[in-house]
Amino acid sequence: MTGSAPKTLVVVPVKDFAKAKSRLGPHLDATERATVAANLFAQTLRFLQDSQKQCSTAFDIAVVTSSLEIAGTVNECSVHLILEGQEDGLNSALTTAALWAKAHGYETLCILPADIAAPDFDEFERLLSLAGSPRSLVLCPAHDYGTNVLIATPPDAITFTYGSASFQKHQAQAAERGLDCVIAPSSSFSKDIDYMEDLADLQPRLLAKHGDRRAV
C-alpha cells in the first residue's frame, strides 16, 4: 500500500450464522438465532460503510470467516474477504486476519465484533483516533470484562486471547510487551448481544427475516 491508501484495516470476524449466538439457545431456536446473527452482521457492515464516508481516519473493511455462505455475501460488497480454510475459533481467525493485514501493508488493525447492539459513529471515530503510537493497543472493554473493540499497532502486536476476562489478558500482554495501552470505555461499544436481556427493545428488528440476505 502506498500514497494515500488507508493504513488501518477494520476487520469483522463472523462464523457460520447457524452456529452463532448459542447463549440465546434456551429462548430462541436455531433458525431465530441465525436470523439474529445475520441481522447483526448486516447492521455492522452498514455501519462501517457509512462511517467510511465521514470518518477522519481513513480505513478499509475486511471480514474474516470460514463460512462459504457468508463469503458469498461479502463478495457482493466493497469489502475485503479473508477466508479461513476451516473454523478454528475466534483467536485463530483473528491471527489469520492480523497476518493478512500485515502482509498487505496495513499499520493498524481494528477488530470490531459483529454483534454490537447499537454502534455509534462519534464513539467509533474517537476510538480510531486513539491509535496514534507506532506500538500501541487500544482496548474497549465489554460490560462483562471481555474485549469488544481492540485496535493493535502493528496488527500482530499481541497474541489474541478472546474468551473469559479477555480484557485483562490483553491489557497484561500490552504491559509485558511494552506497548502503549489506552483503555477506552464506550457506552456504545461495550454492549453486545449475548443474552436475551441484551436484545431488549432490539428483538423485533433483529428477529425480522429478510428475503435478500446480502450484507448491504
Secondary structure as GFF3:
##gff-version 3
##sequence-region A 1 216
A	DSSP	beta_strand	8	13	.	.	.	ID=ss1
A	DSSP	three_ten_helix	17	19	.	.	.	ID=ss2
A	DSSP	three_ten_helix	22	24	.	.	.	ID=ss3
A	DSSP	alpha_helix	30	52	.	.	.	ID=ss4
A	DSSP	beta_strand	59	65	.	.	.	ID=ss5
A	DSSP	alpha_helix	68	74	.	.	.	ID=ss6
A	DSSP	beta_strand	80	83	.	.	.	ID=ss7
A	DSSP	alpha_helix	90	103	.	.	.	ID=ss8
A	DSSP	beta_strand	108	111	.	.	.	ID=ss9
A	DSSP	alpha_helix	121	129	.	.	.	ID=ss10
A	DSSP	beta_strand	136	141	.	.	.	ID=ss11
A	DSSP	beta_strand	147	153	.	.	.	ID=ss12
A	DSSP	alpha_helix	166	176	.	.	.	ID=ss13
A	DSSP	beta_strand	180	183	.	.	.	ID=ss14
A	DSSP	alpha_helix	196	199	.	.	.	ID=ss15
A	DSSP	three_ten_helix	200	202	.	.	.	ID=ss16
A	DSSP	alpha_helix	203	206	.	.	.	ID=ss17
###
